[in-house]
């Protein structure tokens, strides 16, 4: 269905004993010298601590972001469709080939996707308490999607291994399963959004009555964040729908329903939205 660390030095506080006289005695030369030495030592310790800069922060966040398999795939997806867009604008066959190579790299990554769908079908993790059946549709549709996608991939990459199979036909069937997943996901997000908007109205009513105060303000922030996430998910599903229908048709490769520029343009737009969604989650 997207940490800055600051280092601070600790400084010693020097205390002197004060006599019972009305005014403290002036500091001796020895104490002044010791103060200078302490300050110098602290300066040396501070300089020994590595300072964080923009590059360090970027690298740390990059490593953390790409440690997620989902974020890695979305990054590759955005790169893939951006290369296609550049090839379309510049009429470059080289950029188009790079885009196609990345597409097949993502096909290879999907070889590991089936167990996650099977787990979701068994424990219902893709659904919710209100509409668990939608999560089951999403999980089982992907259980059908992955094996057929794998057959198409092998046929395209090593046709001698499956000489009597049609990669385009297997791909069309896999996209039909994917289309079912998209529609179930969009329906689930729409229902979630409806419930979240209801929760938001209730929170605003309580705020107007000053019943809860800060707790309600915190709850409103969380609800607004969830609302935006579901809205983004619906936008992604809408952008996916037409390409999925196009690739599900029997002769999608020889007699496509939509132009390649339209299909790939929608896929590029979805890649941008999905990356924005990942970055929002990462920053939160």
PEPE-V658345 format. One record per residue. N is the residue number from 1. SS is DSSP state (a for helix, b for strand, c for the rest). PSI is psi in radians with two decimals (none if undefined). OMEGA is omega in whole degrees, -180 to 180 (none if undefined). Layout:
# PEPE-V658345
N:SS:PSI:OMEGA
N:SS:PSI:OMEGA
This chain:
# PEPE-V658345
1:c:none:none
2:c:none:none
3:c:0.60:180
4:c:2.44:180
5:c:2.17:180
6:c:2.44:178
7:c:2.34:179
8:c:2.55:179
9:c:2.53:178
10:c:2.32:-178
11:c:2.43:179
12:c:2.47:177
13:c:2.11:-177
14:c:2.33:179
15:c:2.35:174
16:c:2.62:175
17:c:2.37:-179
18:c:2.26:-178
19:c:3.05:-178
20:c:0.07:-179
21:c:2.91:-176
22:c:-0.61:-180
23:c:2.49:-179
24:c:2.62:179
25:c:2.63:179
26:c:2.64:-179
27:c:2.44:179
28:c:2.92:178
29:a:-0.61:-180
30:a:-0.74:-178
31:a:-0.65:178
32:a:-0.70:179
33:a:-0.71:180
34:a:-0.64:178
35:a:-0.72:179
36:a:-0.72:180
37:a:-0.74:179
38:a:-0.75:179
39:a:-0.73:179
40:a:-0.72:179
41:a:-0.74:179
42:a:-0.66:178
43:a:-0.69:179
44:a:-0.71:179
45:a:-0.70:-179
46:a:-0.69:-179
47:a:-0.40:179
48:a:-0.39:180
49:c:2.17:-179
50:c:2.30:180
51:c:2.45:179
52:c:2.40:176
53:c:-3.10:-175
54:a:-0.66:-180
55:a:-0.77:179
56:a:-0.76:180
57:a:-0.72:179
58:a:-0.81:-178
59:a:-0.73:179
60:a:-0.77:180
61:a:-0.61:178
62:a:-0.81:180
63:a:-0.74:179
64:a:-0.72:-178
65:a:-0.80:-176
66:a:-0.10:175
67:c:-0.27:175
68:c:2.25:179
69:a:-0.65:179
70:a:-0.79:-180
71:a:-0.62:177
72:a:-0.78:179
73:a:-0.71:179
74:a:-0.59:177
75:a:-0.78:178
76:a:-0.64:179
77:a:-0.79:179
78:a:-0.71:178
79:a:-0.74:180
80:a:-0.90:-176
81:a:-0.43:174
82:a:-0.67:175
83:a:-0.70:177
84:a:-0.78:-179
85:a:-0.74:179
86:a:-0.69:179
87:a:-0.62:179
88:a:-0.71:-178
89:a:-0.62:-177
90:a:-0.03:-178
91:c:0.81:-175
92:c:2.07:177
93:a:-0.52:179
94:a:-0.80:178
95:a:-0.63:179
96:a:-0.67:178
97:a:-0.70:177
98:a:-0.72:178
99:a:-0.75:179
100:a:-0.69:179
101:a:-0.72:177
102:a:-0.59:177
103:a:-0.78:179
104:a:-0.50:174
105:a:-0.67:178
106:a:-0.54:172
107:a:-0.76:-179
108:a:-0.69:179
109:a:-0.52:-179
110:a:-0.19:176
111:a:-0.33:-178
112:a:0.09:-171
113:c:-0.37:-174
114:a:-0.79:-179
115:a:-0.61:179
116:a:-0.68:178
117:a:-0.67:179
118:a:-0.72:178
119:a:-0.73:179
120:a:-0.62:178
121:a:-0.56:-178
122:a:-0.68:-176
123:a:-0.04:176
124:c:0.45:-175
125:c:-0.29:179
126:c:-0.08:179
127:c:-2.92:175
128:c:3.02:-175
129:c:-0.54:-177
130:c:-0.75:-178
131:c:1.19:-178
132:a:-0.45:-177
133:a:-0.49:177
134:a:-0.68:176
135:a:-0.63:178
136:a:-0.70:177
137:a:-0.76:180
138:a:-0.77:-178
139:a:-0.85:-177
140:a:-0.55:176
141:a:-0.64:178
142:a:-0.47:173
143:a:-0.60:174
144:a:-0.58:-176
145:a:-0.88:-170
146:a:-0.87:-178
147:a:-0.71:-180
148:a:-0.60:175
149:a:-0.63:179
150:a:-0.70:179
151:a:-0.77:179
152:a:-0.73:-179
153:a:-0.81:-180
154:a:-0.72:180
155:a:-0.71:179
156:a:-0.72:-174
157:a:-0.58:-179
158:c:1.27:-174
159:a:-0.44:-179
160:a:-0.37:179
161:a:-0.48:179
162:a:1.22:-172
163:c:-0.44:-175
164:c:0.24:-178
165:c:2.68:177
166:c:1.99:179
167:a:-0.66:-178
168:a:-0.67:180
169:a:-0.75:178
170:a:-0.65:178
171:a:-0.69:179
172:a:-0.75:179
173:a:-0.67:179
174:a:-0.64:180
175:a:-0.45:174
176:a:-0.69:175
177:a:-0.71:179
178:a:-0.69:178
179:a:-0.71:177
180:a:-0.72:177
181:a:-0.76:-179
182:a:-0.81:-178
183:a:-0.70:177
184:a:-0.70:179
185:a:-0.76:180
186:a:-0.68:178
187:a:-0.76:180
188:a:-0.75:180
189:a:-0.64:179
190:a:-0.75:179
191:a:-0.69:176
192:a:-0.76:-180
193:a:-0.69:178
194:a:-0.78:179
195:a:-0.67:-179
196:a:-0.68:177
197:a:-0.60:175
198:a:-0.76:178
199:a:-0.67:-180
200:a:-0.74:179
201:a:-0.70:179
202:a:-0.69:179
203:a:-0.74:179
204:a:-0.62:177
205:a:-0.69:178
206:a:-0.67:178
207:a:-0.68:179
208:a:-0.56:179
209:c:-0.02:180
210:c:0.75:-177
211:c:-0.60:-171
212:c:-0.51:180
213:c:-2.25:-172
214:a:-0.61:-179
215:a:-0.70:179
216:a:-0.59:177
217:a:-0.75:177
218:a:-0.73:179
219:a:-0.64:180
220:a:-0.66:178
221:a:-0.78:-180
222:a:-0.73:180
223:a:-0.75:179
224:a:-0.66:178
225:a:-0.73:178
226:a:-0.65:178
227:a:-0.82:180
228:a:-0.67:180
229:a:-0.74:179
230:a:-0.63:177
231:a:-0.75:178
232:a:-0.68:179
233:a:-0.68:178
234:a:-0.74:178
235:a:-0.76:179
236:a:-0.75:179
237:a:-0.70:178
238:a:-0.72:179
239:a:-0.54:178
240:a:-0.52:-165
241:a:-0.91:-177
242:a:-0.78:175
243:a:-0.69:180
244:a:-0.72:177
245:a:-0.77:-179
246:a:-0.81:-178
247:a:-0.17:179
248:a:-0.25:-177
249:c:2.61:-174
250:c:-0.67:-177
251:c:0.77:-177
252:c:-0.46:-176
253:c:-0.57:-177
254:c:-0.58:179
255:c:1.25:-176
256:c:2.58:178
257:c:-0.69:-179
258:c:2.69:176
259:c:2.64:179
260:a:-0.68:-179
261:a:-0.62:179
262:a:-0.84:-179
263:a:-0.89:-178
264:a:-0.55:176
265:a:-0.70:176
266:a:-0.66:178
267:a:-0.65:176
268:a:-0.74:179
269:a:-0.70:178
270:a:-0.66:179
271:a:-0.67:178
272:a:-0.80:-179
273:a:-0.73:-179
274:a:-0.63:177
275:a:-0.72:176
276:a:-0.70:178
277:a:-0.74:179
278:a:-0.71:-180
279:a:-0.65:176
280:a:-0.78:180
281:a:-0.65:-179
282:a:-0.73:-180
283:a:-0.51:179
284:c:none:none
